[in-house]
Amino acid sequence: MTTEAAGAGALLTILRDGRARTRAELMQLTGLARSTVSQRLDALSDQRWIIPSNDAISSGGRPAVAFAFNAGARIVLAADLGATHARLAVTDLATQVLAEHSADVPITDGPEKVLGWLVDAFHRLLDESGHTLDQVCGAGIGLPGPVEHQTGLPVNPPIMPGWDGFDVPGWLGRRLGVPILVDNDVNIMALGEHWAASPEIEHLLFVKVATGIGSGIITEHRLHRGAQGAAGDIGHIRVTTSDIVCRCGNTGCLEAVASGAALAALLRAAGEDAANSRDVVALVRAGNARAVQLVRQAGRDIGEVLAALVNFFNPGGIIIGGDMADAGEYLLAGVREVVYSRSLPLATQHLSIRVRQLDDRAGVIGASVLVIEHILSPGVIDEAVAAHA
Amino acid sequence: MTTEAAGAGALLTILRDGRARTRAELMQLTGLARSTVSQRLDALSDQRWIIPSNDAISSGGRPAVAFAFNAGARIVLAADLGATHARLAVTDLATQVLAEHSADVPITDGPEKVLGWLVDAFHRLLDESGHTLDQVCGAGIGLPGPVEHQTGLPVNPPIMPGWDGFDVPGWLGRRLGVPILVDNDVNIMALGEHWAASPEIEHLLFVKVATGIGSGIITEHRLHRGAQGAAGDIGHIRVTTSDIVCRCGNTGCLEAVASGAALAALLRAAGEDAANSRDVVALVRAGNARAVQLVRQAGRDIGEVLAALVNFFNPGGIIIGGDMADAGEYLLAGVREVVYSRSLPLATQHLSIRVRQLDDRAGVIGASVLVIEHILSPGVIDEAVAAHA
């Protein structure tokens, strides 16, 4: 790699905010010589990572040429694979969705069947949107279970029989020929919500309340995955000393008392027709008093755990996502009640607590962010530019 | 700032691991041209940040000159101010203690009296160790209360009357003429233990159990301070539904049931002679059965909170510090019992839980690390080198 190529990524990092800049501005921002900046801009332009901006900037004399990041330089494949449902998208380098598709695909069909379907579906989506595989810079995949970050392998995923240790990046990489990034579905939702709806929040907690309960942690604008990639698994924190048995084998876990599955079971026991979290939300929306009461108490139980995490982690914001987020204020009211009463005033004075803004799309947006952040990181982009220079 | 100066910090970052490297090695590691590397090495040598190494490296022909980081280039002033006791040190740039001093100084004497004493004590310590103020590159100060990270100001510190919002960095900076870095005492202890005893642990949780209970969080080898700098305040997480009132105004807080102050009060109520956490430890060491039982239960209560935080944060290690750490295995046994039974297996399989290794010195070592990390960060060192070049 040459010195000039090594610096191209740094220029792109500056330009990624979408604002166009002149050669002179870039010289000032980097302290680099005119010739070096010119060489780097030429390499980035040749490969279409940047384009001359229409906003030519005048400073008295003739207008100077400005350069802007080209979000259309490459495209990204994104997939959010859930327990029973898959959502795919083709996006540009600013996560704008160019085409999307969703389908019922049981993750229990095992990796070869599900991923085989995914490869076909990505090809169909590329055709539909008028793109080809050689424009793709990478694919981001969310899976509904723990994923080892370094390798992208699922690790003992409880609801994914046949997937444990399956080489998802290798298998897909051989068929698609692009870098594959794999992460847990809650992590990609956290990334998606942070990127698209709360980019100003440096430390963010995203909580998915659906069949189960989990969280994604953003710190300094990046995912915190922890020592084993297991960070965020808050569903098995104890919230009650009662002996309700959780699927993890312990008692009193948050997930066993406040998840959509737990509430549906309580409603069924009370004679209501509730198979899953969506049914619970439907009952709440229909004004079923028992469902409203249960959701509010679930909010308090979740709030009990979040109150502790607010003291510990001091986030700037908490976002509640997952199906149960559609219960809206009923759930939020319980969460806020306990967090504001139990957390320290210094930690809650500027804390925002809200429900998700992206609905079901957070996952694919986040999967796209996963790819974009990797591909445009200075080291990776430097190598890409040098390889083609 | 020139381009050459802008790169000097990057060379120093490479050399900071203590290993000497030749010009050729540095060219290979950075991809920079020989002339550029030479200019930067000259600037760093002139200002004594690096020195020629005695380990001349031979590759067949005549031995090549190697350069190593000079930990003696500057010195650091470090202070760990506790509730009643202060500990000071002069260290080199590798945190080696060159001189130290400790004294009983009540923080309740207020900022001007305490900081005035500190300035005098620093001067005496410099004299003793044969150094002068112009060799000092910065001072790091730990305070026993919350500190706003950006400004270094204490924020509503409960046990520090008169200190709220006092401009510690400004006041000390005017008298010492060097950059002043201020942080919470538990944060600097966490930094000190991480730096000196567990540098290999990327995500580390340091828990201080003394009169109160607090924690310092290391993520990706750096302190996580949170949105308001309040992160780590775990003493007020609820661990019991009983109505024990905490000094924060809530009930059932960890600090109200498991701190040294809480245990001392329980022992006094049982007729024992225990004024503070040190007395509790002394009773445990003397084999007092009631004290042993209470400390073990305190370990379980702390373990209950840590079990939740292990699921959430997935640290690679937990270090128990503070006076109560001297109760050793009795406290650890309770912590481990609950963490291993309540946390998820994936998060505990490689988790180490141990007591502190640095004893009372962790604070001053961490205060020194705070200064060194700041002074040697690429941006700051670049400016310093450029200013003298």
HADDOCK unambig.tbl for C-alpha pairs under 7 A between the chains (distance, minus, plus):
assign (segid A and resid 2 and name CA) (segid B and resid 31 and name CA) 6.76 0.50 0.50
assign (segid A and resid 3 and name CA) (segid B and resid 31 and name CA) 5.89 0.50 0.50
assign (segid A and resid 3 and name CA) (segid B and resid 32 and name CA) 6.18 0.50 0.50
assign (segid A and resid 31 and name CA) (segid B and resid 2 and name CA) 6.82 0.50 0.50
assign (segid A and resid 31 and name CA) (segid B and resid 3 and name CA) 5.90 0.50 0.50
assign (segid A and resid 32 and name CA) (segid B and resid 3 and name CA) 6.12 0.50 0.50
assign (segid A and resid 203 and name CA) (segid B and resid 226 and name CA) 6.56 0.50 0.50
assign (segid A and resid 203 and name CA) (segid B and resid 227 and name CA) 6.39 0.50 0.50
assign (segid A and resid 226 and name CA) (segid B and resid 203 and name CA) 6.56 0.50 0.50
assign (segid A and resid 226 and name CA) (segid B and resid 313 and name CA) 5.98 0.50 0.50
assign (segid A and resid 226 and name CA) (segid B and resid 314 and name CA) 4.71 0.50 0.50
assign (segid A and resid 226 and name CA) (segid B and resid 315 and name CA) 5.87 0.50 0.50
assign (segid A and resid 227 and name CA) (segid B and resid 203 and name CA) 6.41 0.50 0.50
assign (segid A and resid 227 and name CA) (segid B and resid 314 and name CA) 5.67 0.50 0.50
assign (segid A and resid 227 and name CA) (segid B and resid 315 and name CA) 5.53 0.50 0.50
assign (segid A and resid 227 and name CA) (segid B and resid 316 and name CA) 5.19 0.50 0.50
assign (segid A and resid 228 and name CA) (segid B and resid 314 and name CA) 6.83 0.50 0.50
assign (segid A and resid 228 and name CA) (segid B and resid 347 and name CA) 6.50 0.50 0.50
assign (segid A and resid 230 and name CA) (segid B and resid 314 and name CA) 5.94 0.50 0.50
assign (segid A and resid 230 and name CA) (segid B and resid 346 and name CA) 6.85 0.50 0.50
assign (segid A and resid 230 and name CA) (segid B and resid 347 and name CA) 6.15 0.50 0.50
assign (segid A and resid 231 and name CA) (segid B and resid 311 and name CA) 6.25 0.50 0.50
assign (segid A and resid 231 and name CA) (segid B and resid 312 and name CA) 5.10 0.50 0.50
assign (segid A and resid 231 and name CA) (segid B and resid 313 and name CA) 4.81 0.50 0.50
assign (segid A and resid 231 and name CA) (segid B and resid 314 and name CA) 4.77 0.50 0.50
assign (segid A and resid 232 and name CA) (segid B and resid 311 and name CA) 6.61 0.50 0.50
assign (segid A and resid 232 and name CA) (segid B and resid 312 and name CA) 4.44 0.50 0.50
assign (segid A and resid 232 and name CA) (segid B and resid 313 and name CA) 6.35 0.50 0.50
assign (segid A and resid 233 and name CA) (segid B and resid 311 and name CA) 5.41 0.50 0.50
assign (segid A and resid 233 and name CA) (segid B and resid 312 and name CA) 5.50 0.50 0.50
assign (segid A and resid 234 and name CA) (segid B and resid 311 and name CA) 5.99 0.50 0.50
assign (segid A and resid 234 and name CA) (segid B and resid 312 and name CA) 5.53 0.50 0.50
assign (segid A and resid 237 and name CA) (segid B and resid 308 and name CA) 5.15 0.50 0.50
assign (segid A and resid 308 and name CA) (segid B and resid 237 and name CA) 5.15 0.50 0.50
assign (segid A and resid 311 and name CA) (segid B and resid 231 and name CA) 6.27 0.50 0.50
assign (segid A and resid 311 and name CA) (segid B and resid 232 and name CA) 6.62 0.50 0.50
assign (segid A and resid 311 and name CA) (segid B and resid 233 and name CA) 5.42 0.50 0.50
assign (segid A and resid 311 and name CA) (segid B and resid 234 and name CA) 6.00 0.50 0.50
assign (segid A and resid 312 and name CA) (segid B and resid 231 and name CA) 5.09 0.50 0.50
assign (segid A and resid 312 and name CA) (segid B and resid 232 and name CA) 4.43 0.50 0.50
assign (segid A and resid 312 and name CA) (segid B and resid 233 and name CA) 5.50 0.50 0.50
assign (segid A and resid 312 and name CA) (segid B and resid 234 and name CA) 5.52 0.50 0.50
assign (segid A and resid 313 and name CA) (segid B and resid 226 and name CA) 5.98 0.50 0.50
assign (segid A and resid 313 and name CA) (segid B and resid 231 and name CA) 4.81 0.50 0.50
assign (segid A and resid 313 and name CA) (segid B and resid 232 and name CA) 6.35 0.50 0.50
assign (segid A and resid 314 and name CA) (segid B and resid 226 and name CA) 4.70 0.50 0.50
assign (segid A and resid 314 and name CA) (segid B and resid 227 and name CA) 5.65 0.50 0.50
assign (segid A and resid 314 and name CA) (segid B and resid 228 and name CA) 6.83 0.50 0.50
assign (segid A and resid 314 and name CA) (segid B and resid 230 and name CA) 5.94 0.50 0.50
assign (segid A and resid 314 and name CA) (segid B and resid 231 and name CA) 4.77 0.50 0.50
assign (segid A and resid 315 and name CA) (segid B and resid 226 and name CA) 5.87 0.50 0.50
assign (segid A and resid 315 and name CA) (segid B and resid 227 and name CA) 5.52 0.50 0.50
assign (segid A and resid 316 and name CA) (segid B and resid 227 and name CA) 5.19 0.50 0.50
assign (segid A and resid 346 and name CA) (segid B and resid 230 and name CA) 6.85 0.50 0.50
assign (segid A and resid 347 and name CA) (segid B and resid 228 and name CA) 6.49 0.50 0.50
assign (segid A and resid 347 and name CA) (segid B and resid 230 and name CA) 6.16 0.50 0.50
